[in-house]
Structure formats: structure tokens, C-alpha cells
């Protein structure tokens, strides 16, 4: 970051629960300019310094002007759902310059250049899928890019509970700047150069969290939940390998750490989606009533159809897809998984 930017505010794009959590974390160290596309949200934050019933730091100011955000902030944290990430970057892109730093916190995948009919007929290939860092590169002049990943449940962060995260980037200066503005006595920041691995781990763990929630909703105990999490983690690693990542990120805070937190907590949107599905609610009912997107639902569809082209043996992903999208009976899916001919326990080392 240029020296002239040292006194600039840091920008956050997205005023959802996680965007607010990131803004509050940043406000311990720097002034924050928070972007929301909704004028009423901007007005509420600037006039009351409250949102979601939470008190916000006086160092946070809101705006609905992306050009102002790009002009005033060299470091930006995009925190928007994967479904709207590309559109947001297309709006932001004209104001981006190579000197900008972008560290996104979106744990999902972008699907493009393929129709629903083509998906069902041919599956999905890697060229149809972009990580959020790839979307940033495709839609802007920004080059110094990173992602924020790890066990980051927004409610626990807002409560001030201690936790850790990972900033992954190919650039040391991105990692260094991320640590500088986010680190505190309650929030430890690890660095990693495995950007792709961190992004894929953050996306695919959401699908396993849905499955874990389904088991909880059905009343199953920890033995089966542990089996699903560990075998699901193996499937995550196989996806990562096929998509060009090493297994390193999956063994760390951004991988197994985030998976444990997301797949065992009622504060996780994806776990909650699965729990409600296990309790008998329909997919559409749950999605309509949830205030924020459960990223794992979209990622599950992408993962299942990617597996077709990669010829991956991912029985948990396949069974979860059938349960979530085709209404398959959960007990039938469990019987299938219990009798699946796994040859060995650990097959990725």
C-alpha cells in the first residue's frame, strides 16, 4: 500500500452480518467506509451507528457510492454473496486501479457461461466456474488480491469472542496489510500463499455443513456426524486437487478449522439450513425465510455437476444433492453411505 494511503479509511463492500463483523473488526485499528447499495441502510448507520440491533463503532461511516469508496480507499474488503459478486465487481471495476488491494470474504463460487439445460445434459467444467479472486481479475484492473477465510462465524466475532482467520494471497504485501488492519488481541490472522486452496476450502465446506445440519435435524448423534465431516473433508480435498489446488490449505485454519466451526454450529447459516431440512421443511420454504444466503446450497449444485466431468467418487456430495434437490429420503441416503465400498480410510496422503 502506498505511504500516502496510510491514513485512508479501509473500505468494506456489503452490509450483511459478516460485512458488519469485518467493519467492526477493522474499526479497532482504522477508520472504515462501509458500502451498502440501500440508501436507507446508509442513512441508518450514519445517523444511529446501529444495525442488526448491534452498536457500531463511531469510526464506521456508510456510503452507497462505489466511486467514492474506490477514490478514498486503497484497501477494500468485498463481502457480498457469490450470486451477486460478479455484478458488484462489474459496477466497481471501472473505478479499480492496479494499486488497489482487494481481500474478499465470500465463501462461494461463481457459475457462468452455461445454461441450466446444459448443466443437466453435460455437467459443469472448470471453465464455467470462477473463484471470487478470479472474478476480480476478470472484471477489474486490480491485481493485488487476497481472500479472508477460516472459522469466522459473524455472531461470535460481533460478540468479541477470540478467533483466528487466514488471509491468503500470492502477494506478501496483501497478507501484511490484512494482518495490520484486522489483527487484535481477540482476532489472530494467519497468512498463506495458497489462495486457490483457501477459496475452495471455504466454498466446499459449506456443503458438508448442510449435511451435518441434516443429521442433527434428524436426531442423529456425534458418531455419524463425525463420520460425515471427516469423509466430507476427504471429498473437499479431492475437489481441490482436481481444480488445481494443493491439499495444504485443507489441513489448516481455512480448511479443517472452518469446516469444524461451520459444520457444528447453529450460528452457521449452512448448518441451520440443513437442520431445518432435516426437521421436515422444504428447500424452498427455508430459502425464502432465511435473511441471508446459505452459500452451500448453490455450491452443492456446482460440486455435484463438476464431479460428473472430473469422474470423482464423491458419495456424500451425490447423496446430499439428491436429498436437497431431489427430495431423497435421508434414511435411504444414510444406508447408501454406510454401505458404500470405501477401500481405505485415508486416501489422499
LUMTI-916523 format. One record per residue (C-alpha): x, y, z; residue number from 0. Coordinates in steps of 0.1 Angstrom, whole numbers. Example, Ala and Ser with C-alpha at 12.3 -4.5 7.8 and 13.67 -1.06 7.14 Angstrom:
% residues 2
    px    py    pz zavex
   123   -45    78     0
   137   -11    71     1
This chain:
% residues 349
    px    py    pz zavex
     0     0     0     0
    14    34    -9     1
    26    56    20     2
     0    82    10     3
   -27    57    17     4
   -16    51    53     5
   -43    75    67     6
   -71    64    44     7
  -101    46    56     8
  -105     9    47     9
  -135     0    26    10
  -160   -28    32    11
  -184   -37     4    12
  -215   -54    18    13
  -236   -46    48    14
  -248   -81    57    15
  -239   -97    90    16
  -204  -107    80    17
  -197   -73    64    18
  -207   -57    96    19
  -185   -80   116    20
  -155   -72    94    21
  -162   -35    96    22
  -163   -36   134    23
  -131   -56   135    24
  -114   -31   112    25
  -126    -2   133    26
  -104   -12   162    27
   -74    -2   140    28
   -86    21   112    29
  -115    43   100    30
  -140    23    79    31
  -161    33    49    32
  -189     7    45    33
  -207     4    12    34
  -244    -6    10    35
  -265    -2   -21    36
  -295     6     0    37
  -298    44     9    38
  -319    36    39    39
  -292    13    54    40
  -266    40    48    41
  -288    66    65    42
  -295    44    95    43
  -258    36   100    44
  -246    72    97    45
  -274    86   119    46
  -276    59   147    47
  -244    38   144    48
  -266     8   149    49
  -277   -20   126    50
  -290   -56   131    51
  -296   -44   167    52
  -259   -40   172    53
  -239   -10   182    54
  -214     0   156    55
  -182    19   161    56
  -182    57   156    57
  -152    50   132    58
  -176    34   107    59
  -193    56    81    60
  -216    43    53    61
  -219    52    17    62
  -238    40   -14    63
  -213    54   -38    64
  -188    29   -52    65
  -168    57   -69    66
  -163    75   -36    67
  -153    42   -20    68
  -126    35   -46    69
  -113    71   -45    70
  -110    72    -7    71
   -98    36     0    72
   -68    17   -14    73
   -77   -14     6    74
  -111   -29     1    75
  -129   -59    16    76
  -157   -72    -7    77
  -182   -92    15    78
  -211  -100    -8    79
  -229  -133   -17    80
  -214  -152   -46    81
  -247  -148   -66    82
  -241  -110   -68    83
  -203  -109   -66    84
  -197  -106  -104    85
  -224   -79  -108    86
  -209   -60   -79    87
  -174   -62   -95    88
  -188   -51  -128    89
  -201   -20  -111    90
  -169   -15   -91    91
  -145   -24  -119    92
  -144     9  -137    93
  -131    26  -106    94
  -104     0   -98    95
   -67     6  -104    96
   -37   -17  -102    97
   -27     0   -69    98
   -59   -12   -51    99
   -58   -41   -27   100
   -89   -63   -26   101
   -93   -90     1   102
  -127  -107    -4   103
  -145  -127    22   104
  -171  -145     0   105
  -171  -183     5   106
  -187  -195   -27   107
  -182  -200   -64   108
  -192  -181   -95   109
  -210  -200  -122   110
  -211  -186  -157   111
  -214  -192  -195   112
  -237  -222  -191   113
  -275  -228  -190   114
  -295  -250  -166   115
  -303  -273  -195   116
  -266  -276  -204   117
  -257  -283  -168   118
  -282  -312  -167   119
  -270  -326  -200   120
  -233  -322  -199   121
  -223  -313  -163   122
  -200  -284  -154   123
  -164  -279  -164   124
  -137  -259  -147   125
  -141  -231  -173   126
  -176  -225  -161   127
  -165  -219  -125   128
  -146  -190  -111   129
  -134  -183   -76   130
  -140  -148   -63   131
  -104  -138   -69   132
  -107  -149  -105   133
  -139  -128  -108   134
  -119   -98   -95   135
   -92  -103  -121   136
  -117  -108  -149   137
  -138   -77  -141   138
  -112   -51  -129   139
   -76   -38  -132   140
   -69   -49   -96   141
   -40   -73   -93   142
   -32   -75   -56   143
   -59   -98   -44   144
   -65  -120   -14   145
   -92  -138     4   146
  -102  -139    41   147
  -110  -175    52   148
  -113  -195    83   149
  -137  -201   111   150
  -154  -167   110   151
  -189  -171   124   152
  -202  -135   123   153
  -222  -135   155   154
  -192  -147   176   155
  -170  -121   160   156
  -195   -93   168   157
  -196  -106   204   158
  -159  -101   206   159
  -151  -138   211   160
  -115  -148   203   161
  -109  -165   170   162
   -84  -167   141   163
   -86  -163   104   164
   -64  -168    73   165
   -56  -142    47   166
   -44  -160    16   167
   -27  -142   -13   168
     1  -145   -38   169
    13  -112   -26   170
    32  -107     7   171
    21   -71     9   172
   -16   -81     8   173
   -11  -105    37   174
     9   -80    56   175
   -17   -52    52   176
   -45   -76    60   177
   -28   -85    93   178
   -21   -49   101   179
   -57   -37    98   180
   -75   -68   112   181
   -52   -82   139   182
   -61   -76   175   183
   -58   -94   209   184
   -91  -112   200   185
   -85  -118   163   186
   -54  -136   151   187
   -45  -135   114   188
   -25  -163    97   189
   -10  -158    63   190
   -10  -182    34   191
     1  -181    -3   192
   -23  -209   -12   193
   -51  -186   -25   194
   -69  -211   -46   195
   -68  -237   -18   196
   -82  -213     8   197
  -110  -202   -16   198
  -120  -238   -25   199
  -119  -250    11   200
  -141  -221    22   201
  -166  -229    -5   202
  -169  -267    -3   203
  -170  -269    35   204
  -204  -252    33   205
  -219  -283    15   206
  -206  -305    43   207
  -221  -282    69   208
  -255  -287    53   209
  -252  -324    56   210
  -242  -321    92   211
  -272  -300    99   212
  -295  -325    83   213
  -282  -352   106   214
  -287  -330   136   215
  -322  -322   125   216
  -330  -359   121   217
  -318  -365   156   218
  -286  -385   148   219
  -257  -382   172   220
  -220  -373   171   221
  -207  -406   157   222
  -225  -402   124   223
  -218  -365   123   224
  -181  -371   128   225
  -181  -397   100   226
  -198  -373    77   227
  -174  -344    85   228
  -143  -365    81   229
  -154  -383    49   230
  -168  -350    36   231
  -134  -333    43   232
  -118  -360    21   233
  -142  -352    -7   234
  -132  -315    -3   235
   -96  -323    -8   236
  -103  -344   -39   237
  -122  -314   -54   238
   -93  -291   -46   239
   -68  -314   -62   240
   -88  -317   -94   241
   -93  -279   -96   242
   -56  -272   -92   243
   -50  -266   -55   244
   -27  -283   -31   245
   -40  -301    -1   246
   -21  -277    23   247
   -50  -252    28   248
   -74  -280    36   249
   -53  -291    66   250
   -52  -257    82   251
   -74  -230    97   252
   -91  -222    64   253
   -98  -259    58   254
  -105  -283    87   255
  -108  -253   111   256
  -135  -236    92   257
  -152  -269    85   258
  -155  -278   122   259
  -169  -245   131   260
  -194  -243   102   261
  -205  -279   104   262
  -212  -280   141   263
  -227  -246   150   264
  -263  -234   150   265
  -249  -200   142   266
  -238  -212   108   267
  -264  -204    80   268
  -255  -236    62   269
  -258  -258    92   270
  -291  -241   100   271
  -304  -247    65   272
  -296  -284    68   273
  -310  -287   103   274
  -344  -272    91   275
  -343  -295    61   276
  -338  -325    85   277
  -367  -313   106   278
  -390  -316    75   279
  -392  -282    60   280
  -388  -279    22   281
  -358  -264     5   282
  -378  -235   -10   283
  -395  -227    23   284
  -362  -224    41   285
  -345  -203    14   286
  -374  -179    13   287
  -374  -174    51   288
  -336  -171    56   289
  -325  -135    58   290
  -291  -143    42   291
  -280  -168    16   292
  -268  -202    26   293
  -239  -204     2   294
  -236  -242     4   295
  -269  -248   -14   296
  -255  -232   -46   297
  -221  -247   -41   298
  -236  -282   -37   299
  -252  -280   -71   300
  -219  -269   -87   301
  -199  -296   -69   302
  -223  -324   -79   303
  -221  -314  -116   304
  -184  -308  -115   305
  -179  -343  -102   306
  -195  -357  -134   307
  -168  -342  -156   308
  -140  -350  -131   309
  -153  -385  -127   310
  -149  -381   -89   311
  -162  -407   -65   312
  -179  -383   -40   313
  -208  -403   -25   314
  -215  -377     2   315
  -219  -349   -23   316
  -241  -371   -45   317
  -264  -382   -17   318
  -267  -347    -3   319
  -275  -334   -38   320
  -303  -359   -41   321
  -316  -351    -6   322
  -316  -313   -11   323
  -326  -310   -48   324
  -345  -342   -55   325
  -362  -349   -21   326
  -345  -382   -15   327
  -353  -398    19   328
  -325  -391    44   329
  -325  -425    59   330
  -321  -441    24   331
  -292  -418    17   332
  -275  -428    51   333
  -280  -465    43   334
  -263  -460     9   335
  -233  -442    25   336
  -230  -467    53   337
  -227  -495    27   338
  -205  -475     2   339
  -174  -496    -5   340
  -147  -473     8   341
  -114  -491     3   342
   -93  -473    28   343
   -99  -446    54   344
   -73  -420    43   345
   -66  -420     6   346
   -52  -385    -1   347
   -17  -387    15   348
